[in-house]
Amino acid sequence: MPSTQIVPLVVLAAYMLLSVGIGVYASRKQKSGTAKEYLTGGGGVGFWINGFAIFAAFATGGTMLGNIGLSYAGGWGYITAYNAGVAVGYLLTTFFLAKTLRNMNVSTVPEFIKARFKNKGLNIIVPIVIVVTLVAYLVAQMKVGGMIGERLFGIPYTWSVILIGLVYIFYTFIGGMKAVTLTDFMQGLLMIAVIVATGAIALSTNGGGIDSYQLAQELRPQWTAGGDDTPFPFVAYVGGFLVWATVNAVLPHTVMRLFAAKTERTGRASLSLGLGLYVLTGILTCVAVVASTIIITGGGDLENADEVFLIFLENVPNWLMAVAFAGIFAAVMSSVSAMLLGLSAAFSYDFLGEVRPNMSDSAKRSATKWGVLVFGIITLLLSMNPPALLTLLYTAAMGLLASALFFPTILGVWWKRMNSVGALVGAIAGGASYLVLLWGFSLPALSQILISLPISLVACIVGSLVTKPPTAKDLHRISIAHEREYTDADAAAAEATFGR
């Protein structure tokens, strides 16, 4: 093995062992043994840990490789729209959803939908939509890990994917949300360290700052081109913005962090910290690192744009390259572990809980744990031959999730007239129209949501207005959640007043 590979291998091995150790620690710290504790970590997560965990879960392998590659290949237009959408999505979640969702005292997004609307059809459709979209998201992230192992160590892509899968499936399986949160915190710290260090090098070479940026513009004019010279049509940029501005409100591995926080206020503050870290990441990677890489490559087109960051790392000190590769593995594992837990929860806790309403809590916990194992293996198999351009893949999947669930969720929180019929037809109309537009029409990338999202909104409003309004019983829990946390005493009072 070349000496340049020894340090990266040692750092990576230490990182993997630490992740496994955290999983074992989290498993031993679980107290009640309930399904809710497994999915939320028992609550009580503080500001700093939750904030870095939120950042780590969202700053995926796609952020560290896919977005950098898309910035190089697709230019500023899309990457600006993407990051602006993420920022708006965080703000929407922080100021319009966090308090109420946290106060609903639920564990997952589908559980909120179930508590708010009490519609059997909706309770089956929502987990299925989440399962389908998160599988696509997971496949995109696993591709990153395979690329890293192949490029750094010469390990075949397939075995690299398997190695990552074994580690993150193990600690998620045994430790649940507590393990995911603690590992995400560690991974978030590592990722920020990598981004700051590589960003500093990018800003200090080739004249640094503005000089480097201007040279990159000269070598690759389409990188910052506007108007008709952009690689994608304008509607694709608007679609990319809209996808990420709306999907954060319903993205399980983001929303579930609110349920893990100590308080509603801690949850909202954690979202703000996660957003700040994400903005820093976007500036240093998609601008500074890409500009430096354009200078390294001479501005030419690359066969695989997802390898832009890897090309940059070949020109940094060996110790930093070692830490950086561990940071990319951290980005992959922090996102896939959180998404895998959300995926398993959607199927085992929400879908099976609806199909088999008499499942005991211990059975739900067991089903969720084994769901982590089963879905982990499924995504491993699907990751063996993934498509190119990571960011476009998982953004398309997120478009389906947003089209189906954004308006049923946000109107369910803020519009008292919204009823179960409106939510059901809104979810079906939004999701179905998105898929028809995606597969049945030749539209610009990511533009489908510009049509499907308004369709969902209209369906929600019309479906609610032409049918009976929700009853006082239907609105009891959400009304309390706007003021304070819904408790077991409130549930008992509701049962005494309205019956089961």
C-alpha positions in Angstrom: 0.0 0.0 0.0 1.4 3.4 -0.9 2.5 5.6 2.0 0.0 8.3 1.0 -2.8 5.8 1.7 -1.7 4.8 5.2 -2.8 8.0 7.1 -6.2 8.2 5.4 -6.8 4.5 6.2 -5.9 4.9 9.9 -8.1 8.0 10.2 -11.0 6.2 8.5 -10.6 3.0 10.6 -10.6 5.1 13.8 -13.7 7.0 12.7 -15.5 3.8 11.9 -14.6 2.2 15.2 -15.7 5.3 17.1 -19.1 5.3 15.3 -19.6 1.6 16.3 -18.7 2.5 19.9 -21.2 5.3 20.0 -23.9 2.9 18.8 -23.1 0.5 21.6 -23.0 3.3 24.2 -26.4 4.6 23.0 -28.0 1.2 23.2 -26.9 0.8 26.8 -28.2 4.3 27.7 -31.8 3.6 26.5 -34.0 3.5 29.6 -37.7 2.9 28.8 -37.3 0.6 25.9 -40.3 2.1 24.1 -40.7 2.7 20.4 -40.9 6.4 21.0 -37.6 6.4 22.8 -36.0 4.5 20.0 -37.3 7.1 17.4 -36.6 10.3 19.4 -33.7 9.3 21.7 -36.0 10.0 24.6 -35.9 13.7 24.0 -33.6 15.9 26.0 -31.1 16.7 23.3 -29.5 20.1 23.8 -28.9 23.0 21.4 -25.3 22.4 20.3 -25.6 18.6 19.8 -29.0 18.9 18.1 -27.8 21.8 15.9 -24.7 20.1 14.7 -26.7 16.9 14.2 -29.3 18.7 12.1 -26.5 20.2 10.0 -24.8 16.8 9.6 -28.0 15.0 8.6 -28.7 17.6 5.9 -25.2 18.3 4.8 -25.1 15.0 3.0 -22.6 13.3 0.8 -24.5 15.1 -1.9 -23.6 18.4 -0.3 -19.9 17.6 -0.1 -19.6 15.9 -3.5 -22.8 16.3 -5.5 -23.4 20.0 -5.0 -19.7 20.8 -5.7 -19.9 18.7 -8.9 -23.2 20.3 -10.0 -21.7 23.8 -9.3 -18.8 22.9 -11.6 -21.0 21.3 -14.3 -24.2 23.3 -14.0 -22.9 26.7 -12.9 -24.1 29.1 -10.3 -27.7 29.2 -11.3 -28.8 25.9 -10.0 -26.5 25.8 -7.0 -27.7 29.3 -5.9 -31.3 28.2 -6.3 -30.6 25.0 -4.3 -29.0 26.7 -1.4 -31.5 29.5 -1.3 -34.3 26.9 -1.2 -32.6 25.1 1.7 -32.3 28.4 3.6 -36.0 29.3 3.0 -37.0 25.7 3.9 -35.2 25.9 7.3 -36.8 29.3 8.0 -40.3 28.0 7.1 -39.8 25.0 9.4 -38.3 27.1 12.2 -41.0 29.8 12.3 -44.1 28.2 11.0 -43.9 24.5 11.9 -41.4 23.7 14.7 -43.4 24.9 17.7 -46.7 23.2 16.7 -45.1 19.9 15.5 -43.0 19.6 18.7 -46.0 20.4 20.8 -48.1 17.7 19.1 -46.0 15.2 21.1 -45.6 12.8 18.1 -42.6 10.9 16.9 -42.8 11.1 13.1 -44.3 13.1 10.2 -46.9 10.4 9.4 -47.9 10.3 13.1 -48.7 14.0 12.9 -50.8 13.5 9.8 -52.6 10.6 11.6 -53.2 12.7 14.7 -54.4 15.7 12.7 -56.7 14.1 10.1 -57.5 10.5 11.3 -57.9 9.2 7.7 -57.1 5.6 7.1 -56.3 6.1 3.4 -54.0 9.0 4.2 -52.3 7.0 7.0 -51.3 4.4 4.4 -50.3 6.7 1.5 -48.0 9.0 3.5 -45.6 6.3 4.8 -45.5 4.8 1.3 -44.5 8.1 -0.2 -41.8 8.6 2.4 -40.4 5.1 1.9 -40.1 5.5 -1.9 -38.5 9.0 -1.7 -36.1 8.2 1.1 -34.9 5.0 -0.7 -33.9 7.2 -3.7 -32.2 9.7 -1.4 -30.3 6.9 0.4 -29.0 5.4 -2.9 -27.6 8.8 -4.0 -25.7 9.1 -0.7 -24.4 5.6 -0.8 -22.9 6.3 -4.2 -20.6 8.9 -2.6 -19.1 6.4 -0.1 -18.5 3.9 -2.9 -16.7 6.6 -5.0 -14.5 7.6 -2.0 -13.4 4.0 -1.2 -12.7 3.3 -4.9 -10.7 6.5 -5.5 -8.8 6.6 -2.2 -7.9 3.0 -1.4 -8.6 1.2 -4.7 -11.3 -0.8 -3.0 -13.9 -1.9 -5.6 -17.0 0.4 -5.5 -19.3 -2.5 -4.4 -17.1 -3.4 -1.3 -16.8 0.3 -0.3 -20.6 0.5 -0.3 -20.9 -2.7 1.8 -18.3 -1.4 4.3 -20.2 1.8 4.9 -23.5 0.0 5.1 -22.4 -2.5 7.7 -21.2 0.3 10.0 -24.2 2.7 9.8 -26.8 -0.1 9.8 -25.2 -1.5 12.9 -25.2 1.6 15.0 -28.6 2.8 13.8 -30.0 -0.7 14.5 -28.8 -1.0 18.1 -28.9 2.6 19.2 -31.8 4.3 17.4 -32.1 8.1 17.4 -29.8 8.5 20.4 -27.0 6.8 18.4 -27.9 8.7 15.2 -27.8 12.0 17.1 -24.5 11.4 18.9 -22.8 10.2 15.8 -24.2 13.0 13.8 -22.8 15.5 16.3 -19.4 14.0 16.0 -19.7 13.8 12.2 -20.9 17.4 12.1 -17.9 18.6 13.9 -15.6 16.7 11.6 -17.4 18.0 8.5 -17.1 21.6 9.6 -13.4 21.2 10.3 -12.9 19.7 6.8 -14.9 22.4 5.1 -13.1 25.3 7.0 -9.7 23.8 6.3 -10.2 23.1 2.6 -12.0 26.4 2.1 -9.0 28.2 3.7 -6.6 26.5 1.3 -8.9 27.3 -1.7 -9.0 30.9 -0.7 -5.3 31.2 -0.1 -4.1 29.7 -3.4 -4.0 31.1 -7.0 -3.9 34.7 -5.7 -6.7 34.0 -3.2 -10.2 35.4 -2.9 -11.3 37.6 -5.8 -8.2 36.8 -8.0 -8.9 33.1 -7.8 -12.6 33.7 -8.6 -11.9 35.9 -11.6 -9.4 33.4 -13.0 -11.9 30.6 -12.6 -14.5 32.8 -14.5 -12.0 33.3 -17.4 -11.2 29.6 -17.6 -14.8 28.4 -17.4 -17.2 31.3 -18.4 -20.3 29.1 -18.2 -19.7 28.6 -14.4 -21.1 32.1 -13.7 -23.0 32.6 -16.9 -26.4 34.2 -16.9 -29.3 34.5 -19.4 -29.3 32.1 -22.3 -25.8 30.8 -21.5 -26.8 28.9 -18.4 -26.5 25.1 -18.6 -30.2 24.6 -17.5 -33.3 26.6 -18.4 -34.6 29.1 -15.9 -37.6 27.0 -14.8 -35.2 24.3 -13.7 -33.6 26.7 -11.2 -37.0 27.9 -10.0 -38.0 24.2 -9.6 -34.9 23.4 -7.6 -35.5 26.3 -5.3 -39.1 25.3 -4.7 -38.3 21.7 -4.0 -35.9 22.5 -1.2 -38.0 25.4 0.1 -40.9 23.1 0.7 -39.5 19.6 1.4 -37.8 20.6 4.7 -41.2 20.9 6.3 -41.9 17.2 5.7 -38.5 15.7 5.5 -38.5 13.0 8.2 -34.8 13.2 9.3 -35.1 17.0 9.8 -38.5 17.1 11.5 -37.7 14.2 13.8 -34.9 16.3 15.3 -37.6 18.6 16.7 -39.0 15.7 18.6 -35.6 14.8 20.0 -34.9 18.3 21.3 -35.3 19.2 25.0 -37.9 21.8 24.4 -39.7 23.4 21.4 -37.5 26.5 21.8 -34.4 24.3 21.7 -35.6 22.6 18.6 -36.1 25.9 16.8 -32.8 27.3 17.9 -31.1 24.1 16.7 -32.6 24.5 13.3 -31.2 28.0 13.1 -27.7 26.7 14.1 -28.0 24.0 11.4 -28.9 26.6 8.8 -26.0 28.8 9.7 -23.5 25.9 9.4 -25.1 24.9 6.1 -24.7 28.4 4.6 -21.0 28.4 5.6 -20.6 25.1 3.9 -22.2 26.3 0.7 -20.0 29.4 0.4 -16.7 27.6 1.1 -17.4 24.5 -1.1 -19.5 25.6 -4.0 -17.6 28.9 -4.5 -14.1 28.7 -3.1 -13.4 25.0 -3.7 -15.0 24.9 -7.1 -13.1 28.0 -8.3 -9.8 26.4 -7.2 -10.7 23.2 -8.9 -11.5 25.0 -12.2 -8.0 26.4 -12.1 -6.5 23.0 -11.4 -8.4 21.4 -14.4 -8.0 24.4 -16.7 -11.8 24.7 -16.8 -12.5 21.7 -19.0 -15.5 19.5 -18.8 -15.1 16.4 -16.7 -16.3 12.9 -17.4 -17.7 12.6 -13.9 -18.5 16.0 -12.3 -19.2 14.3 -8.9 -15.4 13.9 -8.5 -14.6 17.6 -8.5 -13.9 17.7 -4.7 -11.8 14.6 -5.0 -9.6 16.3 -7.7 -9.2 19.2 -5.3 -8.2 17.0 -2.4 -5.4 15.5 -4.5 -3.7 18.9 -4.2 -3.8 19.3 -0.5 -1.4 18.0 2.3 -1.8 14.2 2.9 -3.0 14.7 6.5 -5.8 17.0 5.4 -6.7 14.7 2.6 -7.0 11.9 5.2 -9.3 14.0 7.4 -11.3 15.2 4.4 -12.0 11.7 3.2 -13.1 10.8 6.7 -15.3 13.9 6.6 -16.9 12.8 3.4 -17.6 9.4 4.9 -19.1 11.3 7.8 -21.3 13.3 5.5 -22.6 10.0 3.9 -23.1 8.2 7.2 -24.7 11.1 9.1 -27.4 11.5 6.4 -28.0 7.8 5.6 -28.3 6.8 9.3 -30.9 9.6 10.0 -32.8 8.8 6.7 -32.7 5.0 7.4 -34.3 5.6 10.8 -37.0 7.8 9.2 -37.5 5.3 6.5 -37.9 2.4 8.9 -40.2 4.5 11.1 -42.5 5.3 8.2 -42.9 1.7 7.3 -42.8 -0.2 10.6 -44.1 2.4 13.0 -46.6 4.2 10.8 -47.6 1.9 8.0 -47.7 -1.3 10.0 -49.2 0.6 12.9 -52.1 1.5 10.7 -52.5 -1.9 9.1 -52.3 -3.6 12.5 -53.7 -1.0 14.9 -53.5 -3.4 17.9 -49.7 -3.7 17.7 -48.1 -3.4 21.1 -45.5 -0.8 21.7 -42.8 -3.5 22.0 -43.9 -4.9 18.7 -43.6 -1.5 17.0 -40.1 -1.0 18.5 -39.1 -4.5 17.3 -40.6 -3.9 13.8 -38.8 -0.5 13.5 -35.4 -2.0 14.5 -35.7 -4.9 12.1 -37.0 -2.4 9.5 -33.6 -0.6 9.8 -31.9 -3.8 9.0 -34.1 -4.8 6.0 -34.2 -1.4 4.4 -30.5 -1.0 5.0 -29.9 -4.1 3.0 -32.3 -3.1 0.2 -30.6 0.3 -0.2 -27.2 -1.4 -0.3 -28.4 -3.6 -3.2 -29.9 -0.6 -5.1 -26.7 1.4 -4.6 -24.6 -1.0 -6.6 -25.5 0.7 -9.9 -26.7 4.3 -9.2 -27.1 7.1 -11.8 -24.8 10.1 -12.3 -25.3 13.6 -10.9 -26.3 12.9 -7.3 -28.0 16.2 -6.6 -30.4 15.8 -9.5 -31.3 12.3 -8.4 -32.2 13.0 -4.8 -33.8 16.4 -5.6 -36.2 14.7 -8.0 -37.1 12.3 -5.2 -37.6 15.2 -2.8 -39.9 16.9 -5.4 -42.3 13.9 -5.0 -42.2 14.2 -1.2 -42.9 17.9 -1.3 -45.6 17.7 -3.9 -47.5 15.1 -1.9 -47.1 16.3 1.7 -46.2 19.9 1.9 -49.6 21.5 1.7 -51.5 18.8 3.7 -48.9 19.4 6.4 -48.7 23.2 6.5 -52.4 23.7 6.0 -53.1 21.1 8.6 -51.2 23.2 11.0 -52.5 26.6 10.1 -55.9 26.3 8.5 -58.7 25.0 10.7 -61.0 24.4 7.8 -58.6 21.8 6.4 -60.1 18.4 6.8 -59.1 14.8 6.1 -60.7 14.7 2.7 -58.8 17.8 1.6 -55.5 16.4 2.9 -56.1 13.1 1.1 -57.0 14.5 -2.3 -54.2 17.0 -1.9 -51.6 14.3 -1.3 -52.9 12.1 -4.1 -53.2 14.9 -6.6 -49.8 16.4 -5.8 -47.9 13.2 -5.8 -49.7 11.6 -8.8 -49.3 14.8 -11.0 -45.6 15.0 -10.1 -45.0 11.4 -11.2 -47.1 11.8 -14.4 -45.1 15.0 -15.3 -41.8 13.3 -14.4 -42.4 10.1 -16.5 -44.9 11.1 -19.0 -43.7 14.5 -20.3 -40.3 15.8 -21.5 -40.0 18.8 -19.1 -36.9 20.6 -17.9 -35.2 19.0 -14.9 -36.9 19.7 -11.6 -39.7 21.9 -13.2 -42.4 19.4 -12.5 -43.0 20.8 -9.0 -44.0 24.2 -10.5 -47.2 22.4 -11.7 -47.7 19.6 -9.1 -47.4 21.8 -6.0 -50.2 24.3 -7.1 -52.3 21.2 -8.0 -51.9 19.9 -4.5 -52.8 23.3 -3.0 -56.0 23.6 -5.1 -57.0 20.0 -4.3 -56.5 20.6 -0.6 -58.6 23.7 -0.6 -61.4 22.4 -2.9 -61.5 19.0 -1.2 -61.9 20.7 2.2 -64.5 23.3 1.2 -66.9 20.9 -0.6 -67.0 18.5 2.3 -67.8 18.7 6.0 -65.6 20.9 8.2 -63.5 19.2 10.9 -65.2 18.6 14.2 -64.1 20.0 17.6 -62.7 16.6 18.3 -60.6 16.7 15.1 -59.2 20.0 16.0 -58.7 19.4 19.8 -55.1 18.3 19.6 -53.8 20.8 17.1 -55.5 23.7 18.9 -53.7 22.8 22.1 -50.4 22.3 20.3 -50.5 25.9 19.1 -50.3 27.0 22.7 -48.4 24.3 24.6 -47.4 20.7 24.5 -50.1 18.1 24.2 -50.0 15.7 27.2 -51.5 12.5 28.3 -53.9 14.5 30.5 -55.2 16.3 27.5 -55.7 13.0 25.7 -57.7 11.7 28.7 -59.8 14.8 28.8 -60.5 14.5 25.1 -61.6 10.9 25.5 -63.9 11.9 28.4 -65.4 14.8 26.3 -65.6 13.3 22.8 -65.3 9.6 23.4 -62.9 7.3 21.5 
